[in-house]
Amino acid sequence: MSGRTDQQKAMVPSEPIHDELPYLTAIPKPTPWPLVAAFGCTLAFAGIVTHWLVSVVGAICLLVGLIGWFREVFPHEVTERIPIADADIPLAPPTLSLHAARKHGARRIVPEEIHPYRSGFIGGLAGAAAMAVVAAAWGVIDAGSVWMPINLLAGVALPSIGEASVEALKSFNGVWFAMSCTLHLVLSMLVGTIFVVALPMMPKRPLVAGGIIGPVIWTGVAWASLHVVNPTLEQYISWPWFLASQIAFGLVCGATIARFNMVKLQFGKSLAERLEIERSEGGAP
């Protein structure tokens, strides 16, 4: 009979446990190389619709990122020790909560809380309204018709709109209007859902990243690719107004989502626990 209890075994120095469960006392060390590789892959494909030099730069970044990434994984993974592993407490991962790990100084890997997903849909709709106001202002002030931005948005899904005359683009069309509204609402709610997950991971000032930096990036992507997707429509778009509408969406969407209370993520729980399925004493659910 062993002279050690289970709790005493858990208090033994972590080397044997580390061999059995490698991520109990150490975790993979943070590395920027996956981001470099992803950035290079994006540039490589962006060069197809922009310029071949963009693809060359992307291929170089991708190669450098992959080499740096693989060197930190093979032949042995580079890790860093978890501060809690040195504390005088039982090392039992199934019972160690995120709250306990945070209390003892463990580094946070993912956000413990996010805004509810419904806030993404509501924020997306609020941002869509703000974007529509800015786009309508451009249509009235610059293009001379409120229907111009609506019809141009429908042209993303209906390439034939690119062949329409200026008079047609400034006139109401029921089919174009329905397509534009559908695209606007669906895309806005999808981006709002992305904001729910992304905002808690953005450092210090999430509204700046989500409301300014993000819109600048995807406006640049649209500017670089629209002449391939629908070159006729490109000549009608005012890019300063387009960027202003994206910033309006990002700020309003992010501010709306931030008003909702945070909810805890259910890491480490089984599907039954997440669905709150209870089990009877006899063992049947």
Secondary structure as UniProt FT lines:
FT   HELIX           6..11
FT   HELIX           15..20
FT   TURN            22..25
FT   STRAND          26..28
FT   HELIX           33..49
FT   HELIX           52..71
FT   TURN            72..73
FT   STRAND          79..81
FT   HELIX           83..86
FT   HELIX           93..95
FT   HELIX           98..103
FT   TURN            104..105
FT   STRAND          113..114
FT   HELIX           117..138
FT   HELIX           139..143
FT   HELIX           147..154
FT   TURN            155..157
FT   HELIX           159..163
FT   HELIX           166..169
FT   HELIX           174..198
FT   HELIX           199..201
FT   HELIX           206..208
FT   HELIX           209..213
FT   HELIX           214..229
FT   HELIX           231..234
FT   TURN            235..236
FT   HELIX           239..258
FT   STRAND          263..264
FT   TURN            267..268
FT   HELIX           271..274
FT   TURN            275..276
FT   TURN            281..282
//
